[in-house]
Amino acid sequence: MESIRAAAYLADPSQPLVESGVEVRIDGGRICAVELVPPEALDGVEATRLLMPALANAHDHGRGLRTLSYGAEDHRLEEWLIALSRHPSVDPYLVAAAAFGRMAETGVGALNHCHVTQDPSRLFEEAVAVSRAAQDVGLHVAFAVPFGGRNPLVYGDPADLLANLPEPDRSIARDQIDSLRLSASVPDRMERLAALEHDYFHLQLGPIAPQWVPEPVLAEIADISARTGRRVHMHLLETSRQREWATATYGKGGLVGYLDRIGLLSPRLSVAHAVWLDPSDCALLAERGVTVSINLSSNMRLRSGAPPLATMRAAGLRFAIGLDGMSFDDDEDMLREARLLWRLHDGVGQPPLPTSELLDALCRSGREAIVGDTAGGRIVTGAPADLLAIDLSRIVHDQVGAFPLMPLFLSRVTRSDVDALWVNGRRTVERGRCLGIDLPAIEDALLAEARAAARIDDAAVERIDRLQQAVQAHYESHGHCEC
Ligand SMILES: [Zn+2]
């Protein structure tokens, strides 16, 4: 049994903040009591503490090594993906632990981790490392098991692109394409990895995106999800080029209709980005109960555009918030990411975004997309004890007189204000620092390993540049949308 006191608390994202002293008792991973207490009962720390449900990062890749740190500059998505091959070969545990530790310290208690393999033939070993990191750090990790194998280099036929590449670039590109072919059946891969599940590690089916997954595999994933209840997470219509490919392949607005016909659209599905949805897509996804992860910083950094949030909201499409490992300041600040969404969508040429919807996205809908509906994302008796304590002292330091806290919170809070985090009733962050791992030591070890392993020489950098230019030329000549 642990007792936590605070000066204010968010009982439910859909309700106003309760600005009253509160004591929350937790036991066995659940909240067992919530009682108001008089302000004089609070000590100095408690008197400046806000208690709220833990945050959810609804879409990420666990980038322990940030992409810029190994020279993959921000670019349009399709060219940028080529540069990710610069990722040095390092211990996958260090990668995951560094990423998850930083997430916990920004208040994230649940995370959708789309796993990007360093070596596709070692997916199981990498998943073991990710599972261990989730346990050590102590946050809910939904591990989206990757399935790909379609359009591996570019959308559309790569023949012209390959034919125009000089050797050895062409052979290397061909080897990359071959390495991405599906090596195990969907049930086999899921069954083997299911042995790794525990209280902090949950598997999801992870078709990477419709343009990257063969149709029979997409249909098989939809079928397995319907039969087993297993959740599914997938990128969807992130870039204009993907939309153009989808229109050429399935007809105008046809991709989302196709996904519906194979049974993939359901409340078990969450999709990331959805920047290029049209109104009828939004309506169909909403009708099927799908959740969209909005990843604004990533969309800006990768020149993808801005998601049609007003259209999504008008359709009743549920949304959550994700960092995609590409936060605005490259610092994995989930609270600032939420502010970015709020500022961009609160009334400038579109309807105001109520605080309740923002907080629901941050605390509840994202969480449900990760762990399912476990009555979480609220501070009420019986709810899971996944809680975040914010130290308000910096935020309110210049407050003159008494007025509501929420405007200050929304406008100022950052990861630097995170005080403590509990997940499954376990305290995983204290005074802003991760308890389960020594995060600075993990980050140091990861950097040292990455620098020792850095395999990029000038010739390799030039080869990546040439391939990026060839990819760009493929899209500029409409190689992705020729019928
Ligand atoms: Zn992503």
Boltz pocket constraint, residues with backbone or C-beta under 6 A from the ligand:
constraints:
  - pocket:
      binder: B
      contacts: [[A, 59], [A, 60], [A, 61], [A, 114], [A, 235], [A, 272], [A, 324]]
      max_distance: 6.0
